[in-house]
Amino acid sequence: MERDIALNAVSKAIELEPNLAAGYYYLGSIKTANGDFIGGELAIRKALELSIESFWETVITARGHYWPVGYFKKAHEIIEESRRS
């Protein structure tokens, strides 16, 4: 129930502001928590695409999504790529 409310709120935020990286980050987190790992991955990738200008947003996104599901190498690659940019 709470996740449904959160999912609706995040979806509405993205609808109102389609370039909101944080919206996609939270969408990915909710989808992952609901077991939709592919949907979560796609939303997180969109968040990273939108936040690539901010190194710390990228670090937080990579650590918040990829580390908990065991994708340590992927998180490291994303952080290193952002650092070089």
A tleap script that builds the chain and sets N, CA, C and O, in Angstrom:
source leaprc.protein.ff14SB
mol = sequence {
  NMET GLU ARG ASP ILE ALA LEU ASN ALA VAL
  SER LYS ALA ILE GLU LEU GLU PRO ASN LEU
  ALA ALA GLY TYR TYR TYR LEU GLY SER ILE
  LYS THR ALA ASN GLY ASP PHE ILE GLY GLY
  GLU LEU ALA ILE ARG LYS ALA LEU GLU LEU
  SER ILE GLU SER PHE TRP GLU THR VAL ILE
  THR ALA ARG GLY HIE TYR TRP PRO VAL GLY
  TYR PHE LYS LYS ALA HIE GLU ILE ILE GLU
  GLU SER ARG ARG CSER
}
set mol.1.N position { 0.818 -1.192 0.000 }
set mol.1.CA position { 0.000 0.000 0.000 }
set mol.1.C position { 0.867 1.265 0.000 }
set mol.1.O position { 0.656 2.166 -0.812 }
set mol.2.N position { 1.846 1.326 0.917 }
set mol.2.CA position { 2.710 2.504 0.961 }
set mol.2.C position { 3.544 2.636 -0.314 }
set mol.2.O position { 3.777 3.737 -0.811 }
set mol.3.N position { 3.986 1.489 -0.829 }
set mol.3.CA position { 4.764 1.530 -2.071 }
set mol.3.C position { 3.913 1.999 -3.238 }
set mol.3.O position { 4.408 2.692 -4.127 }
set mol.4.N position { 2.636 1.629 -3.246 }
set mol.4.CA position { 1.736 2.098 -4.303 }
set mol.4.C position { 1.577 3.610 -4.241 }
set mol.4.O position { 1.576 4.285 -5.270 }
set mol.5.N position { 1.443 4.132 -3.036 }
set mol.5.CA position { 1.319 5.581 -2.854 }
set mol.5.C position { 2.602 6.264 -3.321 }
set mol.5.O position { 2.557 7.273 -4.024 }
set mol.6.N position { 3.742 5.705 -2.926 }
set mol.6.CA position { 5.030 6.267 -3.331 }
set mol.6.C position { 5.204 6.197 -4.845 }
set mol.6.O position { 5.675 7.150 -5.467 }
set mol.7.N position { 4.824 5.071 -5.430 }
set mol.7.CA position { 4.935 4.903 -6.882 }
set mol.7.C position { 4.076 5.930 -7.614 }
set mol.7.O position { 4.515 6.510 -8.607 }
set mol.8.N position { 2.870 6.156 -7.136 }
set mol.8.CA position { 1.992 7.164 -7.739 }
set mol.8.C position { 2.581 8.562 -7.606 }
set mol.8.O position { 2.531 9.352 -8.549 }
set mol.9.N position { 3.142 8.872 -6.434 }
set mol.9.CA position { 3.722 10.204 -6.205 }
set mol.9.C position { 4.928 10.436 -7.116 }
set mol.9.O position { 5.066 11.503 -7.713 }
set mol.10.N position { 5.788 9.444 -7.216 }
set mol.10.CA position { 6.970 9.574 -8.065 }
set mol.10.C position { 6.575 9.668 -9.537 }
set mol.10.O position { 7.147 10.460 -10.286 }
set mol.11.N position { 5.616 8.877 -9.942 }
set mol.11.CA position { 5.144 8.927 -11.333 }
set mol.11.C position { 4.583 10.303 -11.665 }
set mol.11.O position { 4.819 10.826 -12.754 }
set mol.12.N position { 3.850 10.882 -10.743 }
set mol.12.CA position { 3.289 12.220 -10.942 }
set mol.12.C position { 4.409 13.259 -11.019 }
set mol.12.O position { 4.358 14.170 -11.846 }
set mol.13.N position { 5.427 13.119 -10.151 }
set mol.13.CA position { 6.557 14.057 -10.180 }
set mol.13.C position { 7.272 14.001 -11.520 }
set mol.13.O position { 7.637 15.037 -12.076 }
set mol.14.N position { 7.474 12.796 -12.042 }
set mol.14.CA position { 8.138 12.641 -13.342 }
set mol.14.C position { 7.259 13.198 -14.456 }
set mol.14.O position { 7.762 13.795 -15.408 }
set mol.15.N position { 5.963 13.006 -14.339 }
set mol.15.CA position { 5.042 13.558 -15.342 }
set mol.15.C position { 5.136 15.088 -15.369 }
set mol.15.O position { 5.124 15.699 -16.438 }
set mol.16.N position { 5.229 15.697 -14.183 }
set mol.16.CA position { 5.312 17.156 -14.095 }
set mol.16.C position { 6.689 17.686 -14.475 }
set mol.16.O position { 6.807 18.772 -15.043 }
set mol.17.N position { 7.725 16.919 -14.160 }
set mol.17.CA position { 9.103 17.336 -14.435 }
set mol.17.C position { 9.884 16.150 -15.000 }
set mol.17.O position { 10.573 15.447 -14.260 }
set mol.18.N position { 9.776 15.928 -16.317 }
set mol.18.CA position { 10.368 14.735 -16.926 }
set mol.18.C position { 11.894 14.660 -16.852 }
set mol.18.O position { 12.458 13.594 -17.099 }
set mol.19.N position { 12.568 15.742 -16.526 }
set mol.19.CA position { 14.024 15.736 -16.424 }
set mol.19.C position { 14.501 15.694 -14.978 }
set mol.19.O position { 15.630 16.083 -14.680 }
set mol.20.N position { 13.651 15.228 -14.096 }
set mol.20.CA position { 13.957 15.165 -12.668 }
set mol.20.C position { 14.689 13.853 -12.362 }
set mol.20.O position { 14.071 12.794 -12.250 }
set mol.21.N position { 16.004 13.946 -12.229 }
set mol.21.CA position { 16.813 12.743 -11.975 }
set mol.21.C position { 16.377 12.051 -10.697 }
set mol.21.O position { 16.287 10.824 -10.663 }
set mol.22.N position { 16.109 12.800 -9.662 }
set mol.22.CA position { 15.705 12.198 -8.383 }
set mol.22.C position { 14.418 11.402 -8.528 }
set mol.22.O position { 14.251 10.372 -7.875 }
set mol.23.N position { 13.511 11.863 -9.370 }
set mol.23.CA position { 12.266 11.138 -9.596 }
set mol.23.C position { 12.528 9.751 -10.161 }
set mol.23.O position { 11.921 8.770 -9.728 }
set mol.24.N position { 13.430 9.674 -11.124 }
set mol.24.CA position { 13.763 8.380 -11.714 }
set mol.24.C position { 14.537 7.501 -10.734 }
set mol.24.O position { 14.382 6.280 -10.733 }
set mol.25.N position { 15.368 8.126 -9.902 }
set mol.25.CA position { 16.085 7.358 -8.888 }
set mol.25.C position { 15.089 6.671 -7.947 }
set mol.25.O position { 15.187 5.470 -7.691 }
set mol.26.N position { 14.131 7.451 -7.440 }
set mol.26.CA position { 13.150 6.878 -6.520 }
set mol.26.C position { 12.227 5.883 -7.218 }
set mol.26.O position { 11.821 4.884 -6.625 }
set mol.27.N position { 11.902 6.156 -8.468 }
set mol.27.CA position { 11.109 5.204 -9.239 }
set mol.27.C position { 11.848 3.868 -9.342 }
set mol.27.O position { 11.255 2.804 -9.165 }
set mol.28.N position { 13.140 3.938 -9.630 }
set mol.28.CA position { 13.942 2.729 -9.709 }
set mol.28.C position { 14.024 2.003 -8.381 }
set mol.28.O position { 13.967 0.774 -8.334 }
set mol.29.N position { 14.156 2.752 -7.312 }
set mol.29.CA position { 14.218 2.147 -5.979 }
set mol.29.C position { 12.915 1.434 -5.630 }
set mol.29.O position { 12.932 0.326 -5.095 }
set mol.30.N position { 11.801 2.065 -5.931 }
set mol.30.CA position { 10.490 1.471 -5.635 }
set mol.30.C position { 10.267 0.225 -6.485 }
set mol.30.O position { 9.820 -0.806 -5.982 }
set mol.31.N position { 10.581 0.324 -7.771 }
set mol.31.CA position { 10.396 -0.836 -8.644 }
set mol.31.C position { 11.269 -2.006 -8.202 }
set mol.31.O position { 10.819 -3.152 -8.207 }
set mol.32.N position { 12.503 -1.726 -7.823 }
set mol.32.CA position { 13.388 -2.777 -7.340 }
set mol.32.C position { 12.833 -3.405 -6.071 }
set mol.32.O position { 12.836 -4.627 -5.930 }
set mol.33.N position { 12.357 -2.577 -5.147 }
set mol.33.CA position { 11.774 -3.083 -3.903 }
set mol.33.C position { 10.549 -3.946 -4.170 }
set mol.33.O position { 10.258 -4.871 -3.412 }
set mol.34.N position { 9.833 -3.642 -5.248 }
set mol.34.CA position { 8.652 -4.421 -5.627 }
set mol.34.C position { 9.006 -5.682 -6.423 }
set mol.34.O position { 8.123 -6.451 -6.802 }
set mol.35.N position { 10.297 -5.887 -6.672 }
set mol.35.CA position { 10.721 -7.070 -7.411 }
set mol.35.C position { 10.814 -6.872 -8.911 }
set mol.35.O position { 11.125 -7.815 -9.639 }
set mol.36.N position { 10.552 -5.665 -9.386 }
set mol.36.CA position { 10.660 -5.357 -10.817 }
set mol.36.C position { 12.084 -4.866 -11.085 }
set mol.36.O position { 12.320 -3.666 -11.223 }
set mol.37.N position { 13.023 -5.805 -11.158 }
set mol.37.CA position { 14.426 -5.451 -11.275 }
set mol.37.C position { 14.771 -4.814 -12.614 }
set mol.37.O position { 15.629 -3.934 -12.676 }
set mol.38.N position { 14.125 -5.240 -13.665 }
set mol.38.CA position { 14.382 -4.649 -14.981 }
set mol.38.C position { 13.852 -3.224 -15.023 }
set mol.38.O position { 14.544 -2.314 -15.481 }
set mol.39.N position { 12.626 -3.026 -14.547 }
set mol.39.CA position { 12.065 -1.675 -14.489 }
set mol.39.C position { 12.895 -0.763 -13.602 }
set mol.39.O position { 13.098 0.411 -13.912 }
set mol.40.N position { 13.373 -1.318 -12.497 }
set mol.40.CA position { 14.225 -0.547 -11.590 }
set mol.40.C position { 15.520 -0.145 -12.257 }
set mol.40.O position { 15.962 0.998 -12.138 }
set mol.41.N position { 16.126 -1.084 -12.956 }
set mol.41.CA position { 17.375 -0.818 -13.674 }
set mol.41.C position { 17.185 0.271 -14.728 }
set mol.41.O position { 18.014 1.174 -14.845 }
set mol.42.N position { 16.109 0.191 -15.486 }
set mol.42.CA position { 15.848 1.196 -16.528 }
set mol.42.C position { 15.652 2.582 -15.935 }
set mol.42.O position { 16.152 3.570 -16.473 }
set mol.43.N position { 14.930 2.655 -14.832 }
set mol.43.CA position { 14.703 3.956 -14.186 }
set mol.43.C position { 16.002 4.521 -13.619 }
set mol.43.O position { 16.252 5.721 -13.726 }
set mol.44.N position { 16.828 3.668 -13.018 }
set mol.44.CA position { 18.110 4.117 -12.476 }
set mol.44.C position { 19.025 4.603 -13.596 }
set mol.44.O position { 19.712 5.613 -13.446 }
set mol.45.N position { 19.032 3.890 -14.707 }
set mol.45.CA position { 19.848 4.342 -15.851 }
set mol.45.C position { 19.394 5.724 -16.332 }
set mol.45.O position { 20.223 6.564 -16.682 }
set mol.46.N position { 18.091 5.954 -16.349 }
set mol.46.CA position { 17.563 7.264 -16.749 }
set mol.46.C position { 18.007 8.324 -15.739 }
set mol.46.O position { 18.382 9.430 -16.128 }
set mol.47.N position { 17.967 7.996 -14.452 }
set mol.47.CA position { 18.424 8.936 -13.419 }
set mol.47.C position { 19.890 9.283 -13.630 }
set mol.47.O position { 20.275 10.448 -13.531 }
set mol.48.N position { 20.701 8.286 -13.919 }
set mol.48.CA position { 22.125 8.533 -14.154 }
set mol.48.C position { 22.342 9.388 -15.403 }
set mol.48.O position { 23.197 10.273 -15.425 }
set mol.49.N position { 21.566 9.111 -16.423 }
set mol.49.CA position { 21.663 9.901 -17.663 }
set mol.49.C position { 21.365 11.375 -17.386 }
set mol.49.O position { 22.035 12.262 -17.914 }
set mol.50.N position { 20.368 11.621 -16.566 }
set mol.50.CA position { 19.963 12.998 -16.265 }
set mol.50.C position { 20.891 13.679 -15.267 }
set mol.50.O position { 20.981 14.906 -15.255 }
set mol.51.N position { 21.575 12.917 -14.436 }
set mol.51.CA position { 22.398 13.516 -13.390 }
set mol.51.C position { 23.888 13.433 -13.683 }
set mol.51.O position { 24.705 13.676 -12.795 }
set mol.52.N position { 24.251 13.095 -14.906 }
set mol.52.CA position { 25.649 12.866 -15.250 }
set mol.52.C position { 26.509 14.111 -15.006 }
set mol.52.O position { 27.721 13.990 -14.832 }
set mol.53.N position { 25.912 15.291 -14.990 }
set mol.53.CA position { 26.679 16.509 -14.748 }
set mol.53.C position { 27.096 16.633 -13.286 }
set mol.53.O position { 28.052 17.346 -12.981 }
set mol.54.N position { 26.419 15.973 -12.403 }
set mol.54.CA position { 26.716 16.065 -10.982 }
set mol.54.C position { 27.377 14.773 -10.500 }
set mol.54.O position { 26.737 13.725 -10.419 }
set mol.55.N position { 28.659 14.867 -10.186 }
set mol.55.CA position { 29.400 13.696 -9.745 }
set mol.55.C position { 28.768 13.067 -8.513 }
set mol.55.O position { 28.616 11.847 -8.458 }
set mol.56.N position { 28.399 13.868 -7.530 }
set mol.56.CA position { 27.879 13.308 -6.278 }
set mol.56.C position { 26.503 12.688 -6.452 }
set mol.56.O position { 26.197 11.689 -5.802 }
set mol.57.N position { 25.672 13.249 -7.307 }
set mol.57.CA position { 24.387 12.606 -7.601 }
set mol.57.C position { 24.617 11.239 -8.218 }
set mol.57.O position { 23.902 10.285 -7.909 }
set mol.58.N position { 25.611 11.141 -9.087 }
set mol.58.CA position { 25.925 9.873 -9.722 }
set mol.58.C position { 26.413 8.860 -8.691 }
set mol.58.O position { 26.005 7.698 -8.723 }
set mol.59.N position { 27.275 9.287 -7.785 }
set mol.59.CA position { 27.785 8.397 -6.745 }
set mol.59.C position { 26.644 7.879 -5.880 }
set mol.59.O position { 26.551 6.681 -5.612 }
set mol.60.N position { 25.785 8.779 -5.449 }
set mol.60.CA position { 24.659 8.396 -4.590 }
set mol.60.C position { 23.736 7.426 -5.324 }
set mol.60.O position { 23.282 6.440 -4.744 }
set mol.61.N position { 23.459 7.702 -6.592 }
set mol.61.CA position { 22.586 6.832 -7.368 }
set mol.61.C position { 23.222 5.454 -7.560 }
set mol.61.O position { 22.562 4.432 -7.372 }
set mol.62.N position { 24.489 5.427 -7.932 }
set mol.62.CA position { 25.169 4.148 -8.156 }
set mol.62.C position { 25.231 3.334 -6.867 }
set mol.62.O position { 24.963 2.132 -6.875 }
set mol.63.N position { 25.580 3.977 -5.778 }
set mol.63.CA position { 25.666 3.261 -4.511 }
set mol.63.C position { 24.284 2.847 -4.013 }
set mol.63.O position { 24.122 1.763 -3.454 }
set mol.64.N position { 23.306 3.694 -4.214 }
set mol.64.CA position { 21.968 3.406 -3.709 }
set mol.64.C position { 21.264 2.282 -4.433 }
set mol.64.O position { 20.407 1.612 -3.857 }
set mol.65.N position { 21.612 2.068 -5.685 }
set mol.65.CA position { 20.927 1.022 -6.448 }
set mol.65.C position { 21.826 -0.186 -6.719 }
set mol.65.O position { 21.451 -1.321 -6.422 }
set mol.66.N position { 22.986 0.053 -7.268 }
set mol.66.CA position { 23.812 -1.060 -7.712 }
set mol.66.C position { 24.471 -1.824 -6.565 }
set mol.66.O position { 24.572 -3.049 -6.634 }
set mol.67.N position { 24.915 -1.151 -5.532 }
set mol.67.CA position { 25.561 -1.852 -4.422 }
set mol.67.C position { 24.607 -2.796 -3.706 }
set mol.67.O position { 24.973 -3.950 -3.480 }
set mol.68.N position { 23.397 -2.364 -3.335 }
set mol.68.CA position { 22.518 -3.278 -2.591 }
set mol.68.C position { 22.153 -4.566 -3.341 }
set mol.68.O position { 21.866 -5.589 -2.720 }
set mol.69.N position { 22.165 -4.511 -4.669 }
set mol.69.CA position { 21.822 -5.722 -5.426 }
set mol.69.C position { 23.072 -6.484 -5.881 }
set mol.69.O position { 22.978 -7.438 -6.654 }
set mol.70.N position { 24.242 -6.055 -5.395 }
set mol.70.CA position { 25.471 -6.791 -5.646 }
set mol.70.C position { 26.216 -6.447 -6.916 }
set mol.70.O position { 27.132 -7.174 -7.300 }
set mol.71.N position { 25.854 -5.362 -7.581 }
set mol.71.CA position { 26.548 -4.957 -8.806 }
set mol.71.C position { 27.668 -3.972 -8.469 }
set mol.71.O position { 27.639 -2.815 -8.888 }
set mol.72.N position { 28.645 -4.443 -7.712 }
set mol.72.CA position { 29.724 -3.574 -7.253 }
set mol.72.C position { 30.578 -3.067 -8.407 }
set mol.72.O position { 30.965 -1.898 -8.432 }
set mol.73.N position { 30.872 -3.946 -9.361 }
set mol.73.CA position { 31.686 -3.542 -10.506 }
set mol.73.C position { 30.973 -2.474 -11.332 }
set mol.73.O position { 31.593 -1.503 -11.766 }
set mol.74.N position { 29.677 -2.653 -11.546 }
set mol.74.CA position { 28.892 -1.675 -12.311 }
set mol.74.C position { 28.888 -0.330 -11.596 }
set mol.74.O position { 29.060 0.710 -12.232 }
set mol.75.N position { 28.694 -0.340 -10.279 }
set mol.75.CA position { 28.705 0.912 -9.501 }
set mol.75.C position { 30.052 1.597 -9.644 }
set mol.75.O position { 30.117 2.807 -9.858 }
set mol.76.N position { 31.127 0.830 -9.525 }
set mol.76.CA position { 32.472 1.395 -9.646 }
set mol.76.C position { 32.694 1.989 -11.038 }
set mol.76.O position { 33.249 3.081 -11.156 }
set mol.77.N position { 32.273 1.294 -12.085 }
set mol.77.CA position { 32.432 1.781 -13.455 }
set mol.77.C position { 31.692 3.104 -13.660 }
set mol.77.O position { 32.222 4.026 -14.280 }
set mol.78.N position { 30.474 3.193 -13.140 }
set mol.78.CA position { 29.677 4.411 -13.292 }
set mol.78.C position { 30.343 5.574 -12.567 }
set mol.78.O position { 30.413 6.685 -13.093 }
set mol.79.N position { 30.825 5.315 -11.368 }
set mol.79.CA position { 31.482 6.377 -10.597 }
set mol.79.C position { 32.758 6.834 -11.287 }
set mol.79.O position { 33.016 8.034 -11.377 }
set mol.80.N position { 33.561 5.894 -11.777 }
set mol.80.CA position { 34.801 6.250 -12.465 }
set mol.80.C position { 34.511 7.028 -13.751 }
set mol.80.O position { 35.209 7.996 -14.055 }
set mol.81.N position { 33.504 6.622 -14.496 }
set mol.81.CA position { 33.139 7.330 -15.714 }
set mol.81.C position { 32.721 8.772 -15.410 }
set mol.81.O position { 33.085 9.702 -16.129 }
set mol.82.N position { 31.963 8.933 -14.348 }
set mol.82.CA position { 31.517 10.262 -13.954 }
set mol.82.C position { 32.692 11.119 -13.499 }
set mol.82.O position { 32.727 12.319 -13.767 }
set mol.83.N position { 33.635 10.518 -12.825 }
set mol.83.CA position { 34.803 11.244 -12.343 }
set mol.83.C position { 35.625 11.770 -13.512 }
set mol.83.O position { 36.169 12.872 -13.445 }
set mol.84.N position { 35.718 10.982 -14.587 }
set mol.84.CA position { 36.506 11.390 -15.762 }
set mol.84.C position { 35.811 12.486 -16.565 }
set mol.84.O position { 36.466 13.227 -17.298 }
set mol.85.N position { 34.525 12.591 -16.438 }
set mol.85.CA position { 33.756 13.570 -17.240 }
set mol.85.C position { 33.884 14.975 -16.690 }
set mol.85.O position { 33.305 15.910 -17.242 }
savepdb mol mol.pdb
quit
